[in-house]
Amino acid sequence: MSKPSAHGKSSHGRTRNGPAPIRRRRSSPLRFVLTCATIAVWTSVFGIAGWKIRLSAVAGINVQLSTMPVQVRIQINSEPHAGGAHVTTPVTIKVPPGRSRLRIMRDGYTSQVVNVSGSAGESYTIDSLVLGRKPESVYRLWRVELASGFPAAIEVGADFGNGFATGVLPIEGDDLEATRSPVLVLSAKNSNGLTTQHRCRIPAAATRGNAGSGDDVPEATDVPTPSDDLSPMQGTILTPAAMEPLLVVVSFRNGRLRATNCAPIDSRRE
């Protein structure tokens, strides 16, 4: 048996209490450089792949659209834009690279179809696209206004027909198909920022016409280009002699909004 050294180790490199500590092998500079280079290469590969995935998700063709009337529904390759609600133009929308089909619609109007082709990052402008009223449809005048004596400190905004018409009361129009029964959403806000909301449904008028009812988008006919024969002023507008205009009067009582000629909707049911 060998004798222990002065530091408590035997001549065979063992301590009195067990095996000698493990010695770490020194890495050569070349090994270190190669390791770093390998990590950098794989990081770049995955980074570029991730960048391409993110780019493909956000890159597209920018289409600036303006229409008459200004509130329209848009479909991109049969998929509804903005959840199917009317949007106010001019508006910029993004479509996939390649060839896309845009359908521009408005409740009670004949639709327009536009084909767009291009590469990611390109921009196009569709200016002053005119939608014509359906010649066979019957329209009624409508107006939503505040009741006399409504608190001046309270501002009421309205969404008529899922974006068909929006704004601060009063709002009005003459292009509501008589057989439609749109939803009216009223939002009141006072000077302290407190808000309240009221939802109700406008009753359809009993009249002729085959435009359908409710908030469904009517079946549209493709129209390549607008023409003089298809004017926004076509269609029959019912005068007071033929039908009383729709008048919704909004009041505020006991901290709640109320509206005449509009059936309240229970938000828990719809």
C-alpha positions as CSV (number, residue, x, y, z in Angstrom):
1,M,0.0,0.0,0.0
2,S,1.3,3.4,-0.9
3,K,1.8,6.1,1.7
4,P,-0.4,9.1,1.8
5,S,1.1,12.4,0.6
6,A,1.3,15.5,2.6
7,H,-2.1,16.7,1.2
8,G,-4.0,13.6,2.2
9,K,-3.7,11.9,-1.2
10,S,-2.1,8.6,-1.9
11,S,0.4,8.2,-4.7
12,H,-2.4,6.7,-6.8
13,G,-4.4,10.0,-6.7
14,R,-7.0,8.8,-4.2
15,T,-8.0,10.8,-1.1
16,R,-8.3,9.1,2.3
17,N,-12.1,9.4,2.1
18,G,-12.7,8.3,-1.5
19,P,-11.9,8.8,-5.1
20,A,-10.1,11.8,-6.4
21,P,-12.2,14.8,-7.8
22,I,-13.2,14.6,-11.4
23,R,-11.0,16.7,-13.6
24,R,-12.7,18.8,-16.3
25,R,-11.2,18.6,-19.7
26,R,-10.3,22.0,-21.1
27,S,-12.1,22.9,-24.3
28,S,-10.0,24.0,-27.2
29,P,-10.6,27.4,-28.8
30,L,-11.5,25.6,-32.1
31,R,-14.2,23.4,-30.4
32,F,-15.7,26.6,-28.8
33,V,-15.9,28.4,-32.1
34,L,-17.5,25.4,-33.9
35,T,-20.1,25.1,-31.1
36,C,-21.0,28.8,-31.3
37,A,-21.2,28.6,-35.1
38,T,-23.6,25.6,-35.0
39,I,-25.9,27.3,-32.5
40,A,-25.9,30.5,-34.7
41,V,-26.8,28.5,-37.8
42,W,-29.8,26.7,-36.2
43,T,-31.0,29.9,-34.6
44,S,-31.0,31.6,-38.0
45,V,-32.8,28.7,-39.7
46,F,-35.6,28.7,-37.1
47,G,-35.7,32.5,-37.0
48,I,-36.1,32.8,-40.7
49,A,-38.8,30.1,-40.7
50,G,-40.7,31.9,-37.9
51,W,-40.3,35.2,-39.8
52,K,-41.8,33.7,-42.9
53,I,-44.7,32.3,-41.0
54,R,-45.4,35.6,-39.4
55,L,-45.0,37.4,-42.8
56,S,-47.4,35.1,-44.5
57,A,-50.0,35.7,-41.7
58,V,-49.9,39.5,-42.1
59,A,-48.8,40.2,-45.7
60,G,-51.5,40.6,-48.3
61,I,-52.9,43.0,-50.9
62,N,-54.2,46.3,-49.6
63,V,-57.5,47.4,-51.2
64,Q,-58.8,50.8,-50.5
65,L,-62.6,50.9,-51.2
66,S,-65.1,53.7,-51.4
67,T,-68.7,53.2,-52.2
68,M,-72.1,54.9,-52.6
69,P,-73.9,54.4,-50.2
70,V,-71.0,54.5,-47.8
71,Q,-72.2,51.7,-45.4
72,V,-71.8,48.3,-47.0
73,R,-71.1,44.6,-46.2
74,I,-68.0,43.0,-47.7
75,Q,-67.2,39.3,-48.5
76,I,-63.7,38.2,-49.3
77,N,-63.7,34.9,-51.2
78,S,-67.2,34.2,-49.7
79,E,-65.9,34.9,-46.1
80,P,-67.7,37.8,-44.4
81,H,-65.5,40.8,-43.5
82,A,-66.0,42.4,-40.0
83,G,-68.2,39.6,-38.9
84,G,-70.7,40.3,-41.6
85,A,-71.6,43.8,-40.3
86,H,-71.8,46.9,-42.5
87,V,-68.6,48.9,-42.5
88,T,-68.3,52.6,-43.4
89,T,-66.2,53.4,-46.5
90,P,-63.7,54.6,-47.4
91,V,-62.0,51.7,-45.8
92,T,-58.8,49.7,-46.4
93,I,-59.1,45.9,-46.4
94,K,-56.4,43.3,-46.8
95,V,-57.0,40.3,-49.1
96,P,-54.7,37.2,-49.7
97,P,-52.0,37.4,-52.3
98,G,-53.1,35.9,-55.7
99,R,-56.6,36.2,-57.0
100,S,-59.5,37.1,-54.7
101,R,-63.2,37.8,-55.2
102,L,-64.8,40.7,-53.4
103,R,-68.6,41.0,-53.1
104,I,-69.8,44.4,-52.0
105,M,-73.4,44.4,-50.6
106,R,-75.9,46.5,-48.7
107,D,-79.3,45.3,-47.4
108,G,-81.9,46.1,-50.1
109,Y,-79.3,46.8,-52.8
110,T,-77.9,44.9,-55.7
111,S,-74.4,43.7,-55.0
112,Q,-71.2,44.4,-57.0
113,V,-68.4,41.8,-57.5
114,V,-64.8,42.8,-58.0
115,N,-61.9,40.5,-58.8
116,V,-58.5,41.5,-57.4
117,S,-55.2,39.9,-58.4
118,G,-51.7,40.7,-57.2
119,S,-48.8,40.0,-54.9
120,A,-48.2,40.6,-51.2
121,G,-47.6,44.3,-50.5
122,E,-49.3,45.7,-53.6
123,S,-52.1,48.2,-53.2
124,Y,-55.3,48.8,-55.2
125,T,-58.0,51.5,-55.1
126,I,-61.7,50.8,-55.9
127,D,-63.1,54.3,-56.0
128,S,-66.8,55.4,-56.0
129,L,-68.3,52.0,-56.5
130,V,-72.1,52.5,-56.8
131,L,-74.7,50.0,-55.5
132,G,-78.1,50.3,-57.0
133,R,-81.4,49.7,-55.2
134,K,-83.4,46.7,-56.2
135,P,-86.1,47.9,-58.7
136,E,-88.6,45.4,-57.4
137,S,-88.2,46.4,-53.7
138,V,-90.4,48.8,-51.7
139,Y,-88.7,51.2,-49.3
140,R,-89.9,53.2,-46.4
141,L,-88.8,56.4,-44.8
142,W,-87.4,56.1,-41.3
143,R,-86.1,58.3,-38.5
144,V,-84.8,57.8,-35.0
145,E,-84.9,60.9,-32.8
146,L,-84.9,62.0,-29.1
147,A,-88.0,62.7,-27.3
148,S,-88.9,66.3,-26.3
149,G,-87.3,67.2,-23.0
150,F,-84.6,64.5,-23.3
151,P,-81.7,65.3,-20.9
152,A,-79.2,67.5,-22.7
153,A,-76.3,66.0,-20.8
154,I,-76.9,62.6,-22.3
155,E,-75.6,61.7,-25.7
156,V,-77.3,58.8,-27.5
157,G,-75.6,56.9,-30.4
158,A,-77.4,54.4,-32.6
159,D,-76.5,51.4,-34.6
160,F,-79.4,50.7,-37.0
161,G,-79.4,47.3,-38.7
162,N,-75.9,46.1,-37.8
163,G,-74.1,49.0,-39.3
164,F,-76.7,49.8,-41.9
165,A,-76.8,53.3,-40.4
166,T,-74.9,54.7,-37.4
167,G,-74.5,58.0,-35.7
168,V,-75.6,60.2,-32.9
169,L,-79.3,60.8,-32.8
170,P,-81.2,61.9,-34.7
171,I,-80.5,59.7,-37.7
172,E,-82.8,59.0,-40.7
173,G,-82.9,57.5,-44.2
174,D,-85.2,56.5,-47.0
175,D,-83.8,53.1,-48.1
176,L,-85.1,50.6,-45.5
177,E,-86.8,47.8,-47.3
178,A,-90.4,47.7,-46.1
179,T,-90.2,44.0,-45.3
180,R,-87.1,44.2,-43.2
181,S,-87.1,44.3,-39.4
182,P,-83.6,45.4,-38.3
183,V,-82.2,45.5,-34.8
184,L,-81.7,49.0,-33.3
185,V,-79.0,49.3,-30.6
186,L,-79.0,52.5,-28.6
187,S,-76.1,53.6,-26.4
188,A,-76.4,56.5,-24.0
189,K,-73.4,58.2,-22.3
190,N,-73.5,61.0,-19.8
191,S,-70.9,63.6,-18.8
192,N,-69.6,61.3,-16.1
193,G,-68.9,58.5,-18.5
194,L,-71.7,56.2,-17.3
195,T,-73.3,54.3,-20.2
196,T,-76.5,52.3,-20.7
197,Q,-77.7,50.4,-23.7
198,H,-81.1,49.4,-25.1
199,R,-81.7,46.8,-27.9
200,C,-84.9,46.5,-29.8
201,R,-86.2,45.3,-33.1
202,I,-88.0,47.4,-35.7
203,P,-91.2,45.7,-37.0
204,A,-91.5,45.0,-40.7
205,A,-94.2,46.8,-42.6
206,A,-97.0,44.8,-44.2
207,T,-96.5,45.5,-47.9
208,R,-95.6,43.8,-51.2
209,G,-92.1,42.9,-52.1
210,N,-89.8,39.9,-52.0
211,A,-86.8,41.3,-50.3
212,G,-87.0,39.1,-47.3
213,S,-87.0,40.1,-43.6
214,G,-84.7,40.3,-40.7
215,D,-81.0,41.0,-40.8
216,D,-80.0,38.3,-43.4
217,V,-78.0,39.4,-46.4
218,P,-80.2,39.2,-49.5
219,E,-79.2,37.0,-52.4
220,A,-77.2,39.2,-54.6
221,T,-76.8,39.4,-58.4
222,D,-73.3,40.0,-59.7
223,V,-73.1,43.4,-61.5
224,P,-69.8,43.9,-63.4
225,T,-70.1,47.7,-63.6
226,P,-72.7,50.3,-62.6
227,S,-74.9,51.7,-65.2
228,D,-77.3,54.6,-65.7
229,D,-80.2,52.0,-65.6
230,L,-79.2,50.9,-62.1
231,S,-79.3,54.0,-60.1
232,P,-79.2,54.3,-56.3
233,M,-82.5,56.2,-56.5
234,Q,-84.4,53.3,-58.1
235,G,-87.0,51.3,-56.2
236,T,-90.3,52.5,-54.8
237,I,-90.1,54.8,-51.8
238,L,-93.4,54.7,-49.9
239,T,-94.7,58.2,-49.2
240,P,-96.9,59.1,-46.1
241,A,-99.9,58.6,-48.4
242,A,-99.0,55.0,-49.0
243,M,-97.5,54.2,-45.6
244,E,-96.7,56.1,-42.5
245,P,-92.9,56.7,-42.2
246,L,-91.2,54.7,-39.4
247,L,-90.6,57.1,-36.5
248,V,-88.7,55.8,-33.4
249,V,-88.7,58.2,-30.5
250,V,-86.1,57.6,-27.7
251,S,-86.8,58.7,-24.1
252,F,-84.9,58.3,-20.9
253,R,-86.7,57.3,-17.7
254,N,-85.5,55.9,-14.4
255,G,-82.0,55.6,-15.7
256,R,-83.1,53.5,-18.7
257,L,-83.5,54.1,-22.4
258,R,-86.9,53.4,-24.0
259,A,-88.0,53.5,-27.7
260,T,-91.4,53.7,-29.4
261,N,-92.2,51.4,-32.4
262,C,-89.4,49.1,-31.5
263,A,-89.9,45.8,-29.6
264,P,-87.3,45.3,-26.7
265,I,-84.9,42.4,-27.0
266,D,-83.8,40.4,-24.0
267,S,-80.0,40.2,-24.4
268,R,-80.1,36.8,-22.6
269,R,-82.2,35.4,-25.5
270,E,-80.4,36.8,-28.5
